[in-house]
Amino acid sequence: MATDLSIHGMTDLAWKTKDAFRVLESTAALGVAVVGGDLWADVDPKLRPAYLNWCCDINYGESWPDYVRRSCEYGAEYLASQPGETWFTLVVSEKPDAKQLAKSYDR
């Protein structure tokens, strides 16, 4: 289950670790890349930015489907490396932007 971060001035949703893993699986199945994400700390009574994040750029010559798979795997590794139950936001891309597209054709 996701939580709305609009009370923090964000237009994002955050998921607990176990749910974030499911979101990563779904994005991969839909061909959506996970460009990165942010961690949020559960400081009662609300979430606070943990100021920790990750990103995953497309590699030169990497196809979009390969990048989607790798970005979701990288995100899952990052989630698994965090101790305890944490909240995550994910930055996704449904298709390559111009920079990513240029890298994928640079073979």
N, C-alpha and C positions, 0 to 999 in steps of 0.2 A: 504494500500500500504506500502510495506517495503522499508527501505533505507539501502543501503550497507555501512557497517562500515569499509571497507578495507582501506579507506583513514586514518583511525585511527590505522591501523596495526592489525585490528581484522578480523577474517573470519566469522563474524556474520552478521545477519540482525537485524534491529530494527523496531518495529512497534509502531505507535501511539496507545494510550489506546484503542480506539474503535476497531481498527484492531487487537490488541493483544487479545481482548476478542474473536474475531472470530477464531483466531489461536488456542486458548485454546479449543474452542468447536470442532474444526477439529481434534486436536490431541487426544482428548478424544474419538471421534467417530472412530478413526483409531487404538485405543488401545495403544497409545503412552503416556508415562508418562512425566510430566513436573517436572524435578528434581529441578528446580529453575529458577532464572532470575535476571537480572540487570536493573537498571534504568539509563536512559540517559537524561541529561538536554538539552533543546533546547536553546543554547546560540548563537545567530546569529553571524556569518553565518553558524555555524556547531554545531553538537552535541558534548557534553562533558560528560564524566562519572560523575554520581551523587554520586557515592560511596555508593549506597544503593542497597540492594539485598535481596533475600529470597531463602530459600531452603526447600525441602520437602522430607524427607527420608522415605523409606518403614518401616513400623512397623513390629516387630516380629510377625510371624504368619499371616501376611496380604497377601492375594492372589494378584497376579499381576493385575487382572482386578479391584479389590477394590482399589489398590494403584493408578492405572491410574485415576480412578474417583476422589479419594480424592486429588491427586496432582493437578489435573486440577481445582477442586473446590477451593483449597487453593490458587492457583495462581490467580484465579478470585477474591477472597476476597482481596488479596494483591493489585491487580490492582485497585479495587474499593476503597481501602483505601487511594490512592494517590490523592492529590488535583490537579485539573486542568488537562490539556493535557500534558502527559508525554510520553516518548519513552521507550520501553522495549525490551530487548533481552531475549530469552527463552532458557533454557538448557533442552533438551529432551532426552529420552531414549526409543528406540523401543522395547527393551527387557531387562530383568533384568541382571545386571552384577553378578559376583560370590558372592559378599557380599550381594546384594539384594536377590539373589536366596537362599542363606543360611538362611537369616532372614525369608523368606516366608515359609520355611520348618520347622522352629523352632516353632512348635505348642505345 
